[in-house]
Structures are given as C-alpha cells and as structure tokens.
Amino acid sequence: MDERSAVVKICDIDFWVYVMPISRRIFLQGVEEMRKKATLSLAVLVILCMALSMLAACDSSGSGSVNPVIRLSTTTSVNDSGLLSYLQPEFESDTEFRLEITSAGSGAAIEKGRTGDADCLLVHSPAAERDFIGEGYGEERVSFMHNFFVIVGPDDDPAGVRNSSGASDAFKKIAENPDATFVSRGDESGTHAAEMRIWGITEMDPEGEPWYMSTGQGMGASLTIANETGAYILTDKSTYLAHESSGSLVILLEKSDEMKNTYSIIAISPERWDNTNIDGSNAFIAWMTSGKGLGLINQYGVEEYGQQLFFSGE
C-alpha cells in the first residue's frame, strides 16, 4: 500500500468512527420526534371523538330534550263533543308535538295532574282548578273559551222547565213535581260541580231522593240514561248536539247566567314533576290561544250543526 492509499484508508476509518454515532443519534432523535407527534395526534383524535360524542348526545337529548308527546288530560265534554278531534290534526301539523289524549270528568282529569300522569289539563271546574294551582301542581290557569250548559228533558216537560226564570228556578220545579225525574252525572266532573252549585242556590239537597238518579258516568252515558228514562239532565250543549243517543230529549232552558261553562288549560309544574313536558304544554297553550286556534274554536259546529258550539274568551 502506497502512502496515498494509506492516508485514504485512515480517512475512511476516521469518517465512520465519527459519522456513524452521529447518524445513529440523529436517526433515534427522528424516531422519538415521530413517536411524540403520533402520540399527540392520537390524543387529539381521542378528544375530537369525545367532543363529537357529547355533541351527538346533546342533539339527541337537548333538541332532544324536547319531548314530542304531550299527555293531555281533558274533560269528557271537550272530547265527546268532537272539538278535540277537530283541533288535534291542525295543532300537530303546525308544531313538532303530538297529543296523547285521555278524557274523564274534570275531577279525575285534574287528579292525573296530581299524580304526574299528565303534562297538561283542559278542564272546566273553576273551583277545583284554583285549588290545584294553589297546591302548586299547575303553572297558571289560562281560561280561553266557554259555552253554556243547558237543561234538556222530555218534550212534554211535566215540570214546566221551559217557563223558568233561570237554572235554579228550573231545578226547584223539577224537585217539586211528582212526575219529574233528574239524572246527575255524580262523578265529580265539571258538569257535576256546576249542577251541585245550582242546587246550592236552591238550598235543596237532592241526594237520596227517589226522583234523583246519580249515574257516576260521563256525559254521553248519562244522556243515554236520561233519554231512556224520560228524565231531565244538565249537560253542555255541544255534547248534547254531538251525541246521537240524545234521542227524544229537547233543550228546555239555555243561556242562563247560572249555566255559563268556562274552560281552562293548565300546564303541570315541573317543580312538582320534573319529567313533565313543559315545553309541549306551553306550545299547546300558545297555539290554543292564538288567532288560528281561537278562530277554529269559534267555527266549530257551524257547518255540522248550524250553530257555534264554543266561544273564545272567558
């Protein structure tokens, strides 16, 4: 090996001696940097996934906490008259909500609010409604429509109800006539409460009298019994007109001040039942008291019966 070759060899040895450790160190540093970046990217990805999951949960329970079903507990007169079935599709098409309706006498309908089995009430028993609000179960009593009770009975009218000065005068005549009988719902409904209020004006107690029959049933069933027995009965006019089994019964007295029948809506308070659909109840109240809702109420019955059955306002 000549002198020049020896120098090159020595240089080669020096190059690898010094360069190799540096290259290895740089390589390992690069690997470490890549590992750190990969770890950071994975952490960011995990955080993003968690955030998306939380947003999805909010969407399913946040807009999503808007429950589309409103459990409406209502009086039989509103249901039996056909008013609710007339209004329901209009309300549901205008809003994101749908109604799940149960009907009973106002007493039983209000009780569903106490037990948390309703989101909203539509009833017509003012004293019971005020008690309900006073107990903290309801948000507010919103009176929005009325109609009138009527006294119906046999066309021959043995008690002379047609010539009465008012409802209390008619009740007295019925009680004092030996040929007259009276059917009462006797179910703590709004109609029953109105009847008992009128009896209170007469200062008479009909309970237990042979001419007084308490059915413990709804308006439709009670009208059927009155028709079959030829008895007098207090009923809301809308149910009387809508009920085919009214048969031979005729309206003998109507539009007495003592027989005004006011309907109210009450949203169940979330302070009492935290699962109540307060958004749905408020939407229903807003729609029912809107220009469209009240307009439809005022129109109901005109086409089918030739007369208005419900009137907007208290």
SEKOLDREN-270607 format. One line per 5 residues: number of its first residue (from 1); their letters; for each residue x, y, z of N, C-alpha, C. Coordinates in pm, whole numbers. Layout:
BEGIN
NUM	a	X/Y/Z/X/Y/Z/X/Y/Z ~ ... $
This chain:
BEGIN
1	mders	88/-118/0/0/0/0/92/123/0 ~ 66/215/-99/149/333/-105/103/433/-1 ~ 173/540/10/147/641/115/12/706/98 ~ -28/731/-26/-157/797/-55/-273/708/-15 ~ -265/582/-48/-371/486/-14/-383/473/135 $
6	avvki	-276/475/203/-280/464/349/-353/580/410 ~ -330/699/356/-399/819/409/-548/810/386 ~ -587/765/266/-732/748/234/-793/648/329 ~ -729/540/354/-784/437/443/-804/492/582 ~ -701/565/626/-712/625/760/-829/720/764 $
11	cdidf	-843/799/656/-957/895/650/-1089/823/654 ~ -1098/709/578/-1223/632/579/-1255/584/719 ~ -1154/536/784/-1176/486/921/-1223/600/1010 ~ -1155/714/998/-1195/828/1080/-1338/872/1051 ~ -1376/867/920/-1511/909/881/-1617/823/950 $
16	wvyvm	-1603/692/944/-1704/602/1002/-1698/604/1154 ~ -1582/626/1205/-1574/632/1351/-1653/747/1405 ~ -1643/861/1333/-1710/982/1384/-1851/1003/1330 ~ -1872/961/1205/-2003/986/1140/-2109/889/1189 ~ -2078/764/1205/-2180/663/1240/-2253/696/1371 $
21	pisrr	-2183/728/1477/-2257/760/1601/-2348/881/1584 ~ -2301/979/1507/-2384/1099/1486/-2509/1064/1408 ~ -2496/984/1304/-2612/943/1222/-2712/863/1304 ~ -2657/773/1387/-2748/692/1470/-2825/779/1567 ~ -2754/878/1623/-2819/968/1718/-2928/1050/1651 $
26	iflqg	-2897/1100/1531/-2997/1178/1455/-3118/1091/1421 ~ -3090/966/1382/-3199/873/1347/-3290/848/1466 ~ -3227/821/1580/-3307/793/1700/-3387/915/1744 ~ -3326/1033/1729/-3399/1155/1763/-3521/1173/1672 ~ -3503/1139/1544/-3615/1148/1449/-3727/1053/1484 $
31	veemr	-3689/932/1523/-3790/832/1564/-3866/881/1686 ~ -3794/939/1782/-3857/989/1904/-3956/1102/1873 ~ -3912/1193/1782/-3999/1302/1743/-4126/1250/1676 ~ -4110/1151/1589/-4226/1091/1522/-4321/1025/1622 ~ -4259/959/1723/-4343/892/1825/-4423/995/1904 $
36	kkatl	-4356/1106/1938/-4425/1212/2013/-4539/1272/1931 ~ -4509/1295/1802/-4613/1353/1716/-4730/1256/1699 ~ -4699/1127/1687/-4805/1027/1672/-4890/1021/1798 ~ -4822/1027/1915/-4895/1025/2043/-4986/1147/2055 ~ -4933/1263/2017/-5011/1387/2022/-5130/1379/1928 $
41	slavl	-5108/1328/1807/-5217/1316/1709/-5325/1222/1759 ~ -5282/1112/1824/-5380/1018/1878/-5462/1082/1989 ~ -5395/1160/2074/-5464/1228/2183/-5566/1328/2129 ~ -5525/1402/2026/-5617/1498/1963/-5737/1426/1903 ~ -5710/1312/1838/-5817/1234/1778/-5917/1183/1882 $
46	vilcm	-5862/1136/1994/-5949/1089/2103/-6037/1202/2155 ~ -5975/1320/2175/-6051/1437/2225/-6161/1475/2127 ~ -6128/1475/1998/-6228/1507/1896/-6343/1409/1896 ~ -6312/1281/1910/-6417/1179/1915/-6508/1199/2036 ~ -6447/1230/2150/-6526/1254/2272/-6617/1376/2254 $
51	alsml	-6562/1481/2192/-6640/1603/2170/-6758/1575/2077 ~ -6732/1499/1971/-6840/1465/1878/-6947/1381/1946 ~ -6904/1289/2032/-6999/1206/2106/-7087/1291/2196 ~ -7024/1388/2264/-7100/1477/2353/-7198/1563/2274 ~ -7155/1612/2157/-7246/1690/2074/-7363/1607/2026 $
56	aacds	-7335/1481/1990/-7443/1392/1946/-7540/1366/2059 ~ -7487/1349/2180/-7573/1326/2297/-7659/1448/2323 ~ -7600/1568/2310/-7677/1690/2331/-7786/1703/2228 ~ -7755/1659/2104/-7855/1671/1998/-7971/1576/2020 ~ -7940/1457/2078/-8047/1361/2098/-8124/1384/2225 $
61	sgsgs	-8063/1460/2320/-8139/1488/2439/-8163/1636/2460 ~ -8090/1722/2390/-8105/1865/2406/-8214/1918/2321 ~ -8189/1925/2168/-8312/1948/2095/-8392/1837/2137 ~ -8339/1766/2171/-8372/1643/2215/-8428/1628/2346 ~ -8408/1721/2419/-8484/1711/2539/-8625/1760/2513 $
66	vnpvi	-8658/1805/2393/-8795/1841/2356/-8870/1713/2326 ~ -8952/1673/2420/-9033/1552/2405/-9150/1582/2312 ~ -9169/1506/2204/-9276/1539/2109/-9416/1502/2157 ~ -9427/1424/2263/-9559/1376/2309/-9609/1461/2426 ~ -9730/1514/2412/-9796/1588/2519/-9909/1502/2573 $
71	rlstt	-9900/1466/2700/-10008/1387/2763/-10115/1485/2810 ~ -10223/1492/2735/-10331/1587/2765/-10444/1515/2836 ~ -10473/1559/2957/-10585/1504/3035/-10699/1605/3026 ~ -10811/1562/2971/-10919/1656/2943/-11053/1603/2989 ~ -11148/1695/2994/-11283/1661/3033/-11356/1591/2919 $
76	tsvnd	-11453/1507/2954/-11525/1430/2852/-11604/1520/2758 ~ -11650/1634/2806/-11734/1719/2721/-11655/1772/2600 ~ -11529/1807/2620/-11447/1855/2510/-11418/1742/2412 ~ -11399/1622/2465/-11370/1507/2381/-11495/1454/2312 ~ -11603/1435/2390/-11726/1377/2336/-11792/1468/2233 $
81	sglls	-11772/1598/2246/-11833/1692/2151/-11765/1689/2015 ~ -11645/1629/2009/-11570/1624/1884/-11475/1742/1865 ~ -11472/1836/1959/-11388/1954/1943/-11240/1917/1933 ~ -11193/1829/2022/-11050/1796/2022/-11008/1722/1896 ~ -11091/1630/1849/-11054/1558/1727/-11054/1651/1606 $
86	ylqpe	-11126/1760/1615/-11129/1863/1512/-11002/1950/1517 ~ -10956/1982/1638/-10840/2069/1655/-10706/1995/1647 ~ -10704/1870/1690/-10579/1796/1704/-10493/1793/1577 ~ -10548/1755/1460/-10461/1750/1342/-10405/1886/1302 ~ -10481/1992/1328/-10433/2127/1297/-10314/2164/1386 $
91	fesdt	-10328/2136/1515/-10219/2164/1610/-10095/2084/1575 ~ -10112/1956/1549/-9997/1870/1524/-9927/1905/1393 ~ -10001/1951/1293/-9936/1989/1167/-9862/2122/1179 ~ -9903/2206/1274/-9840/2337/1292/-9721/2334/1386 ~ -9706/2227/1462/-9599/2220/1562/-9524/2088/1551 $
96	efrle	-9421/2071/1634/-9345/1946/1636/-9402/1847/1737 ~ -9518/1879/1795/-9573/1796/1901/-9695/1716/1855 ~ -9723/1610/1931/-9846/1534/1908/-9914/1509/2042 ~ -10046/1501/2037/-10125/1487/2160/-10156/1341/2189 ~ -10141/1306/2315/-10185/1176/2366/-10298/1206/2465 $
101	itsag	-10422/1183/2422/-10539/1235/2494/-10606/1128/2578 ~ -10632/1163/2704/-10721/1081/2788/-10832/1173/2838 ~ -10954/1120/2846/-11065/1204/2890/-11140/1139/3005 ~ -11185/1223/3095/-11261/1179/3212/-11333/1302/3265 ~ -11410/1286/3371/-11467/1402/3435/-11355/1493/3484 $
106	sgaai	-11385/1621/3501/-11279/1716/3538/-11207/1675/3666 ~ -11280/1619/3762/-11217/1576/3887/-11109/1472/3862 ~ -11144/1369/3782/-11047/1264/3751/-10937/1316/3660 ~ -10973/1407/3568/-10873/1464/3477/-10769/1545/3555 ~ -10815/1623/3651/-10724/1702/3734/-10636/1611/3820 $
111	ekgrt	-10691/1502/3867/-10614/1410/3951/-10494/1354/3877 ~ -10505/1336/3746/-10391/1288/3668/-10274/1386/3675 ~ -10307/1514/3688/-10201/1614/3705/-10133/1600/3840 ~ -10211/1567/3942/-10153/1549/4076/-10059/1430/4082 ~ -10093/1324/4009/-10014/1201/4016/-9900/1199/3913 $
116	gdadc	-9886/1305/3836/-9778/1311/3737/-9806/1232/3611 ~ -9932/1198/3587/-9969/1119/3469/-10019/1205/3354 ~ -10000/1335/3363/-10038/1426/3256/-9939/1541/3250 ~ -9924/1598/3132/-9840/1716/3114/-9924/1843/3114 ~ -10050/1829/3075/-10135/1945/3056/-10281/1905/3081 $
121	llvhs	-10359/1998/3136/-10501/1974/3162/-10585/2070/3078 ~ -10700/2020/3030/-10801/2105/2967/-10932/2069/3036 ~ -10978/2155/3126/-11089/2119/3215/-11183/2238/3234 ~ -11295/2213/3304/-11395/2320/3324/-11459/2310/3463 ~ -11374/2313/3562/-11421/2311/3700/-11343/2416/3778 $
126	paaer	-11384/2545/3769/-11303/2656/3820/-11256/2642/3964 ~ -11345/2600/4055/-11305/2589/4195/-11195/2484/4213 ~ -11212/2369/4149/-11112/2263/4158/-10980/2305/4093 ~ -10990/2382/3985/-10870/2431/3917/-10791/2526/4007 ~ -10862/2614/4076/-10794/2709/4165/-10726/2635/4281 $
131	dfige	-10792/2532/4332/-10731/2451/4438/-10602/2385/4386 ~ -10608/2334/4265/-10495/2266/4202/-10377/2361/4189 ~ -10403/2483/4142/-10297/2584/4129/-10243/2621/4267 ~ -10334/2638/4363/-10294/2675/4498/-10206/2571/4564 ~ -10222/2445/4527/-10140/2337/4582/-10004/2328/4514 $
136	gygee	-9983/2410/4411/-9853/2413/4344/-9835/2314/4232 ~ -9944/2250/4188/-9932/2150/4082/-9934/2212/3943 ~ -9995/2328/3930/-10009/2389/3799/-9933/2519/3788 ~ -9893/2552/3664/-9820/2675/3639/-9913/2797/3643 ~ -10021/2788/3568/-10114/2901/3556/-10245/2849/3498 $
141	rvsfm	-10354/2907/3541/-10486/2871/3486/-10519/2968/3373 ~ -10520/2916/3250/-10543/3000/3132/-10684/2973/3080 ~ -10778/3061/3112/-10915/3046/3065/-10924/3103/2924 ~ -10976/3026/2831/-10967/3067/2691/-11095/3049/2610 ~ -11193/2973/2660/-11317/2957/2585/-11431/2922/2681 $
146	hnffv	-11553/2932/2631/-11670/2895/2711/-11782/2848/2619 ~ -11875/2783/2680/-12004/2757/2616/-12108/2762/2727 ~ -12224/2704/2704/-12328/2710/2806/-12383/2571/2834 ~ -12406/2547/2962/-12485/2429/2998/-12628/2454/2956 ~ -12697/2345/2930/-12841/2354/2901/-12912/2249/2985 $
151	ivgpd	-13039/2274/3011/-13122/2171/3075/-13206/2108/2965 ~ -13191/1979/2948/-13270/1907/2849/-13361/1809/2920 ~ -13467/1770/2853/-13563/1677/2914/-13669/1637/2812 ~ -13772/1569/2857/-13879/1525/2766/-13954/1645/2708 ~ -13999/1630/2587/-14065/1741/2518/-14194/1785/2588 $
156	ddpag	-14263/1691/2655/-14388/1729/2723/-14362/1809/2851 ~ -14239/1809/2900/-14193/1897/3008/-14289/1903/3127 ~ -14304/1791/3200/-14401/1789/3311/-14373/1891/3421 ~ -14248/1929/3441/-14215/2024/3548/-14226/2170/3504 ~ -14247/2194/3376/-14258/2331/3328/-14126/2407/3327 $
161	vrnss	-14018/2338/3293/-13885/2399/3292/-13875/2511/3188 ~ -13949/2497/3079/-13944/2599/2973/-13979/2739/3025 ~ -14064/2746/3123/-14111/2876/3174/-14031/2924/3295 ~ -13914/2865/3317/-13833/2900/3435/-13756/3030/3410 ~ -13730/3102/3518/-13655/3227/3509/-13505/3204/3504 $
166	gasda	-13462/3086/3540/-13320/3054/3541/-13300/2909/3583 ~ -13175/2867/3590/-13145/2727/3620/-13192/2686/3759 ~ -13169/2771/3859/-13210/2734/3996/-13361/2724/4007 ~ -13433/2811/3937/-13580/2803/3935/-13625/2672/3869 ~ -13558/2634/3761/-13591/2508/3693/-13566/2388/3783 $
171	fkkia	-13455/2387/3856/-13424/2276/3947/-13532/2264/4055 ~ -13577/2375/4108/-13683/2371/4210/-13809/2308/4154 ~ -13846/2346/4033/-13967/2289/3972/-13956/2139/3951 ~ -13837/2095/3910/-13815/1951/3891/-13829/1878/4024 ~ -13767/1932/4129/-13771/1868/4260/-13912/1862/4317 $
176	enpda	-13994/1960/4285/-14128/1968/4344/-14236/1899/4261 ~ -14203/1853/4142/-14302/1788/4056/-14297/1637/4072 ~ -14408/1574/4108/-14406/1429/4133/-14382/1345/4008 ~ -14402/1404/3890/-14385/1328/3766/-14247/1348/3702 ~ -14163/1424/3769/-14032/1456/3711/-13921/1376/3777 $
181	tfvsr	-13824/1338/3697/-13702/1274/3749/-13581/1349/3693 ~ -13470/1338/3764/-13349/1411/3724/-13230/1315/3726 ~ -13151/1317/3619/-13030/1235/3612/-12908/1325/3636 ~ -12822/1283/3726/-12697/1354/3756/-12579/1267/3717 ~ -12474/1330/3670/-12353/1253/3640/-12293/1195/3768 $
186	gdesg	-12294/1270/3876/-12244/1219/4003/-12100/1171/4001 ~ -12017/1234/3918/-11880/1184/3900/-11773/1286/3933 ~ -11810/1393/4004/-11716/1499/4042/-11654/1566/3920 ~ -11725/1566/3810/-11680/1634/3688/-11714/1782/3698 ~ -11670/1857/3597/-11706/1998/3593/-11856/2018/3581 $
191	thaae	-11921/1933/3503/-12067/1941/3488/-12136/1909/3620 ~ -12088/1807/3688/-12146/1771/3818/-12126/1884/3918 ~ -12007/1946/3916/-11980/2058/4007/-12074/2174/3978 ~ -12099/2201/3849/-12192/2309/3812/-12334/2277/3859 ~ -12373/2153/3843/-12506/2111/3889/-12520/2130/4041 $
196	mriwg	-12420/2087/4117/-12426/2099/4262/-12425/2246/4306 ~ -12357/2330/4229/-12358/2473/4260/-12500/2529/4244 ~ -12570/2485/4140/-12708/2532/4119/-12801/2478/4229 ~ -12783/2353/4266/-12863/2300/4378/-12835/2380/4505 ~ -12711/2424/4522/-12677/2506/4639/-12753/2637/4640 $
201	itemd	-12775/2695/4521/-12852/2820/4513/-12997/2795/4557 ~ -13050/2678/4525/-13189/2647/4563/-13201/2613/4712 ~ -13088/2590/4776/-13083/2546/4916/-13155/2413/4936 ~ -13148/2329/4833/-13208/2195/4838/-13097/2091/4821 ~ -13115/1977/4884/-13020/1866/4872/-13093/1748/4808 $
206	pegep	-13063/1718/4682/-13136/1611/4612/-13086/1470/4644 ~ -12969/1460/4703/-12910/1327/4728/-13005/1238/4806 ~ -13025/1115/4755/-13109/1018/4823/-13256/1028/4790 ~ -13296/1131/4718/-13437/1145/4680/-13471/1044/4570 ~ -13595/988/4574/-13632/884/4476/-13635/934/4332 $
211	wymst	-13653/1064/4312/-13660/1120/4176/-13522/1159/4122 ~ -13417/1140/4203/-13282/1185/4168/-13192/1064/4144 ~ -13139/1050/4022/-13059/934/3984/-12915/978/3953 ~ -12820/926/4029/-12679/957/4007/-12614/842/3932 ~ -12558/870/3814/-12504/762/3730/-12358/730/3758 $
216	gqgmg	-12279/830/3801/-12136/808/3819/-12064/787/3687 ~ -12125/834/3577/-12068/812/3445/-12049/945/3371 ~ -11993/935/3251/-11964/1052/3170/-12090/1112/3110 ~ -12070/1221/3036/-12183/1295/2981/-12262/1214/2880 ~ -12191/1147/2790/-12260/1068/2687/-12347/958/2747 $
221	aslti	-12289/882/2838/-12364/773/2901/-12481/825/2983 ~ -12461/937/3051/-12567/995/3134/-12682/1048/3047 ~ -12649/1105/2932/-12753/1148/2838/-12834/1030/2788 ~ -12768/920/2762/-12839/800/2717/-12937/753/2823 ~ -12894/752/2949/-12982/709/3058/-13100/804/3074 $
226	anetg	-13074/935/3065/-13183/1034/3075/-13283/1015/2961 ~ -13234/986/2844/-13322/964/2730/-13408/840/2750 ~ -13347/734/2801/-13420/608/2821/-13524/618/2932 ~ -13500/705/3030/-13592/715/3144/-13683/838/3137 ~ -13668/920/3033/-13750/1039/3019/-13722/1142/3129 $
231	ayilt	-13595/1155/3166/-13558/1241/3278/-13499/1373/3228 ~ -13490/1468/3321/-13420/1593/3296/-13272/1573/3327 ~ -13187/1654/3263/-13044/1645/3290/-12977/1776/3252 ~ -12874/1813/3326/-12790/1928/3291/-12674/1877/3207 ~ -12652/1939/3092/-12545/1897/3002/-12486/2018/2931 $
236	dksty	-12364/2004/2885/-12312/2110/2798/-12377/2092/2661 ~ -12406/2203/2597/-12483/2199/2472/-12409/2125/2362 ~ -12278/2142/2356/-12200/2080/2248/-12211/1928/2252 ~ -12201/1868/2370/-12210/1723/2380/-12352/1677/2348 ~ -12452/1753/2394/-12591/1719/2362/-12612/1712/2210 $
241	lahes	-12563/1812/2138/-12583/1816/1994/-12502/1708/1922 ~ -12385/1678/1975/-12299/1580/1911/-12335/1436/1944 ~ -12419/1417/2046/-12448/1283/2095/-12576/1229/2032 ~ -12562/1130/1949/-12677/1079/1876/-12783/1018/1966 ~ -12741/964/2080/-12836/895/2168/-12920/991/2252 $
246	sgslv	-12903/1124/2228/-12987/1219/2300/-13134/1194/2268 ~ -13159/1136/2153/-13293/1086/2119/-13402/1189/2130 ~ -13497/1159/2217/-13616/1243/2228/-13598/1362/2323 ~ -13482/1373/2386/-13459/1486/2476/-13449/1616/2397 ~ -13507/1722/2451/-13501/1852/2384/-13446/1956/2481 $
251	illek	-13389/2062/2425/-13340/2171/2509/-13458/2253/2560 ~ -13464/2265/2692/-13575/2337/2755/-13531/2471/2814 ~ -13405/2482/2851/-13355/2607/2907/-13207/2621/2874 ~ -13170/2741/2824/-13029/2764/2791/-12993/2911/2809 ~ -12863/2937/2808/-12806/3072/2817/-12850/3148/2941 $
256	sdemk	-12870/3075/3049/-12888/3139/3178/-12750/3175/3233 ~ -12740/3288/3303/-12611/3328/3361/-12557/3220/3454 ~ -12647/3145/3515/-12605/3040/3608/-12546/2919/3536 ~ -12554/2918/3404/-12511/2799/3329/-12394/2827/3233 ~ -12322/2936/3254/-12203/2961/3174/-12095/2860/3213 $
261	ntysi	-12024/2811/3111/-11931/2700/3130/-11795/2738/3073 ~ -11700/2773/3162/-11569/2823/3120/-11464/2711/3121 ~ -11385/2705/3014/-11280/2605/3001/-11142/2670/3018 ~ -11052/2598/3084/-10916/2648/3107/-10813/2540/3075 ~ -10692/2587/3042/-10578/2497/3021/-10476/2524/3131 $
266	iaisp	-10419/2417/3185/-10318/2430/3291/-10199/2342/3257 ~ -10081/2401/3251/-9957/2324/3234/-9913/2273/3372 ~ -9877/2145/3378/-9831/2086/3505/-9692/2142/3537 ~ -9673/2181/3662/-9548/2245/3703/-9433/2145/3711 ~ -9318/2176/3648/-9201/2089/3663/-9143/2093/3805 $
271	erwdn	-9187/2189/3885/-9145/2192/4025/-9204/2074/4101 ~ -9320/2026/4053/-9385/1909/4115/-9341/1778/4049 ~ -9337/1779/3914/-9299/1660/3839/-9194/1702/3736 ~ -9066/1665/3762/-8959/1713/3676/-8959/1649/3537 ~ -9040/1544/3518/-9047/1480/3385/-9163/1534/3301 $
276	tnidg	-9231/1636/3353/-9344/1689/3277/-9295/1758/3150 ~ -9373/1749/3044/-9335/1810/2917/-9382/1956/2915 ~ -9309/2041/2984/-9349/2180/2997/-9338/2254/2864 ~ -9239/2218/2781/-9226/2282/2650/-9348/2250/2564 ~ -9387/2123/2565/-9504/2083/2487/-9631/2149/2538 $
281	snafi	-9648/2154/2671/-9767/2217/2729/-9775/2364/2692 ~ -9663/2434/2701/-9662/2576/2667/-9691/2598/2519 ~ -9641/2507/2435/-9669/2517/2291/-9818/2496/2264 ~ -9879/2402/2336/-10022/2375/2319/-10105/2495/2364 ~ -10069/2552/2478/-10141/2669/2529/-10128/2786/2431 $
286	awmts	-10006/2808/2382/-9983/2918/2288/-10065/2900/2161 ~ -10073/2777/2112/-10148/2751/1988/-10299/2766/2011 ~ -10348/2711/2122/-10492/2716/2150/-10541/2859/2170 ~ -10454/2946/2223/-10494/3085/2249/-10450/3179/2136 ~ -10397/3122/2029/-10356/3203/1913/-10477/3241/1829 $
291	gkglg	-10456/3330/1736/-10565/3369/1647/-10621/3251/1570 ~ -10532/3163/1523/-10579/3046/1448/-10658/2951/1537 ~ -10603/2919/1655/-10672/2826/1745/-10810/2876/1784 ~ -10819/3001/1826/-10947/3057/1869/-11044/3070/1751 ~ -10989/3099/1634/-11074/3107/1515/-11138/2973/1483 $
296	linqy	-11059/2866/1493/-11113/2732/1468/-11218/2695/1573 ~ -11192/2732/1698/-11289/2705/1805/-11422/2774/1775 ~ -11415/2899/1732/-11538/2974/1703/-11615/2917/1583 ~ -11543/2853/1493/-11608/2797/1374/-11671/2660/1399 ~ -11625/2592/1506/-11668/2454/1526/-11819/2444/1549 $
301	gveey	-11881/2354/1475/-12025/2328/1489/-12111/2403/1389 ~ -12060/2512/1334/-12142/2594/1243/-12183/2515/1120 ~ -12088/2446/1061/-12118/2370/939/-12203/2247/968 ~ -12169/2174/1074/-12238/2047/1102/-12371/2065/1172 ~ -12377/2159/1269/-12498/2175/1349/-12573/2305/1323 $
306	gqqlf	-12514/2389/1239/-12579/2516/1207/-12568/2621/1316 ~ -12482/2599/1413/-12464/2695/1521/-12328/2677/1587 ~ -12278/2784/1643/-12150/2782/1713/-12165/2709/1845 ~ -12070/2617/1874/-12081/2538/1998/-11990/2589/2109 ~ -11878/2650/2073/-11785/2704/2171/-11751/2848/2133 $
311	fsge	-11720/2928/2233/-11694/3070/2212/-11560/3107/2274 ~ -11475/3175/2198/-11345/3214/2252/-11363/3318/2362 ~ -11270/3317/2456/-11275/3411/2569/-11342/3349/2691 ~ -11310/3409/2805/-11363/3356/2932/-11507/3397/2952 $
